[in-house]
């Protein structure tokens, strides 16, 4: 009789432990799901901002890389769900670089047309024409420096991070 009671106690204890383990596993899955949702929420503004202005990636992509180092399992789960690196797959980075270049070319054409008109208007006054030419060059150089700096930075984002 004592052996039956002991056997029943062991069986009940094993069943209890099994239930605790199942509950613990479910709790861990729910915590991982919550962390993944928090990461998606964190990067939602980044996706919108990077579509408006490619320079936003220069802030958000390094943060995504840090998140990947701090929470590799959670980021891997998001990568798997997205079918590409989350939150910025390579095509997003390539498109941002292409958009930055297209914006530069559009600005360059507008800049050139604006200063051709100013030069035409100032042609009669040599001092004014010199001023317009100097202003044109200064403005172009400042914008070109920004274009090159951001373009190079966007290009580095296309390079996978070192482990």
C-alpha positions, 0 to 999 in steps of 0.5 A: 500500500505504501508503495502505491501511495509513493508511486502516486505521489511521484506520478503527481509530482511529475505531472505537476513539474510537466505542467510547470515546464509547459507553462514556463515554455509558453511564458517564454514564447509570449515574452519573446513575442512581446520583445519582437513587437516592441522592436517592430514598434521601435523601428516603425518611425524609421521606415517612414522617415527613411522613405521621406529622407534617405539621410534618416538611415544614417541614424536608424541603421546603426541603431538597428545593428546595435539592436541586432547585437543586443537581441540577436534571437529577437532580430533573427525572428523578425528577419525570418518573419520579414524574409529579409534583414529587419528593418532595412533589407538591402534593397531599402538601402540601395533604393535610398542611395539611388533616391539620394543620387536622383534628388542630387541630380534634380537639385543640380539641374534646378541650381544650374537653371536658377543661376543661368537666369541670374547671370542673364539678368546680371550680364549688364553689370559686371560686378553683379555678374561676378557676385552671382557666379561666386554665389553659384559656386559657393552654393554648389560646393556646399550642396555637393559636399553634403551630397558626397558625405551622405552618399558615402555614408549610405554606401557604407550601410550597404556593407555588411557589418563585421561580426 
